[in-house]
Amino acid sequence: MGICLDELRLLVIRPTLKHLRAWSAGMENLLLGTAAQESQLGFHLKQGRRHGLGIYQIQPHTHREIWDEYLIGHPALASKVRGLASQRDFLDHPHSELTTNLRYATAIAWLIYRAADADKVVEDDVPAMARLWHQHFHHGPAASQRDFEQSYAQLVSGADPTDSAPRYTGEPPPARPHPAPRSSPGARLPDRHAQQPLA
C-alpha cells in the first residue's frame, strides 16, 4: 500500500502544479499514473539496485539534466522549483530531495514531461498518458505502455474508496440532512414512563 491516492492528488500534486502555474486535470492524472507505475504510489522509494529515487523513480542523471539543460534557460521557473527544495540539504545532497520532498519530486517529474514538450494531455486519455510516460519518462527494467495502463486502472481509476479517505470525483459533496431540532414535531424525546422490562 502506497500513499493515499486522493491525499497525493490534493495535498501534493495539485498544489505543486498550481504553484508552477502548470495545473491541468490531464497533467495531474499523468503524474498520478506515473507514480502508480513507477512506485505503486510510493510503496517503493528505492528499488533494489535501480537508480531511480522517490515516488516517481527519477534517476540522478535525469535530475541533473533538468537543471543543467532545461532550467538554466528558464530562470524564473528555476527559482520557483528551487523554492520547493530544502534550504541547506539541497546544496549538499540534491538527489535526496527526490525521496524526502514530495512536492519537489513532483515538480521535477512535471519538468521531465515539460522539457520534452509532453505536458499537454487529455484528462481521461489513459493510452495517451501511457505513450508519453513510455517515450519520455520511463527508464529501467523493460515495461510497456500496457503496464502503465494496468497500473493506472488498478491504483488510480480503480482505487477502492474508504470512509476515512473518500475518492475525489470533482463533484461537490452531497448535502447532508440536518437533524430535526428537539422542539420540532418530528423530534422525539425518550419516554421516561416507558415500561421497563421485567427482571
N, C-alpha and C positions, 0 to 999 in steps of 0.2 A: 504494500500500500504506500503510495507516494503522498504528495501534498494534496489537500482537498482541492478539487477542480475549481469550484467557484471562488474559494479564497485566493487561489493563484490568479484567477481571472480578474477579480475585483480589487484585490489588495496589492497585486504586484504588476501584472501585465498592463492592465488598463491605465493606472496612474502613470506608469513609466512612459507609455506611448503618448499620453496626453502631455506629459512634461516635455517630451521631444516634439510636440505638435505633429505627431505622426499616427494618431489613432484612427483606426477604421475597424469595423466589425470583422472584415476579412483578415486583416493583419493580426488582430487579436486571436482569431481562431487558428491562423497559421502558426503562431508562436505556441499556442496550446498544443497543437498537433505535433510540433517539433519536440516539445518537452515530453509529450506522451511517447513518441517513437524513440527518442534518444535515451531517456532515463526512467520511463514509466512515471512521469510527473514527479521526479525527484526521488524515486525509490533508490536509485544509484547516483552518487555524486562522483565516483571514480571507480571504473570497472576494470579490475584486474590490471593488466599491463597496458591497457589502452591509454592514449594520451589525453583523451577528452576529459573536460572538467565541468562539474556543475550539472544543473538540470537540463542544460542544452548540449552537454558534452562538447564544449568548444575547445579546440586544440590551441595550445600556446602559440604556435606559429601563426595560426589564423588570427588570434588576438593581436599579435604584433603587426600583422599586415593591415588590420583595420586602422590602427593608429598611424603606422608609418606610410601607408599608401593611400588611405582614404581620408581620415580625419585631418591629416596635415593640410589638406586643401579646403577644409571646412572648419575654420577656427571657432565660429560661433557655436556650431554643433558640438565640436570637441569640448568646449567649455561646459556645455550642458551635461555631456556624458561624464566629464571629469568630476562635476559636482555630485554625481551619484556615488562616486567611489569614496573610500575612507581617506582621511587626510594624510596619515603617515604610512600605514601599511601598504598602500598602493605604490608608494615610491620604492619600498624595499622588496615587496612580494606582489607585483601587479597581477600575476595569474591567479593568486589565491582568491582574488575578488570574484572570480568566476564560480567558486564553490561556496563562498560565505556571504555573498551580497546578491540577493535575488534580483533587485532592480537593476543593478549594474550589468549583471549577466544578461538580463532581458534586453537592455539597450544594445549590448554587443551582438546578441542574436539578431535583433532587428537590423543592425548595421550590416551584417553579413548579407542579408537579403537586399538591403538598400544599395549597397555597393555594387551589387550585380544587377541593379535596375529590376529587381524582382519583388518589389514591395507593394504591388497592386494585385489584389486577389479578391474574388467574389466571396462573400461571407459563407456560402454553403457549397462551394465548388471544391469538394474534397479531392477529386482527381487532379485538379489544377494545383492545389496545395502540395500534393504528393510529388508532382513533377518539379515544382520549384524547390522543394526540400531535396529531392534526389539530385537535381542538377547543380544546385548552388550551396547546399549546406552539408550534405552527408559526407562523412569521412569515416573510415574504419572498416570493420568486417562487412562483407557483402550484405546488402539489404536492398530491397526493391521498393518501388512505388506501392506495390500491393501491401508490403509490410507497414508502410505509413498509414495506408487506408484502414488496415485492420487495427492498428493501434488507436487511430482516431475513433473508429467505430466503438471500440471497447472502452476507452478511457475518457473520451470527450463527449461524443454524442450519445453513447450508451451507458454513461456512468449512472449508478443507482442513486436515487435520491434518499436522503435520510431526514428524520425530523430535526436533527441538530444542524444540518447543512443543506437546506433546500436548493434544488437546482436553479440556476439562473436561466430565465426564459425571456427576459426583456420586457415582460408584461408587468403592469403594476400589480401589487399583491391584492388578492380579493378582500373586499371589505368584510370585517367580522361583525356579526350582530352583537349589539351591546346588551348585557343582561338587563332585564326589567328592573326598575327601581322597586325597592321593597314596598313603597306606598302605592304602587300601581295595582290595578285589579288583577294583573297577571302574576303578581308576586305572591308566593305562598310562604307563610310562616309555619314553623313546626307546631303541631297541635300538642300543647302541653298536657291536654286531657286525653290524649290517645291511649287506648287500652294497652297496658303493659303485658307482655307475655307472662303467663303463669309459670311459676317455678316447677 
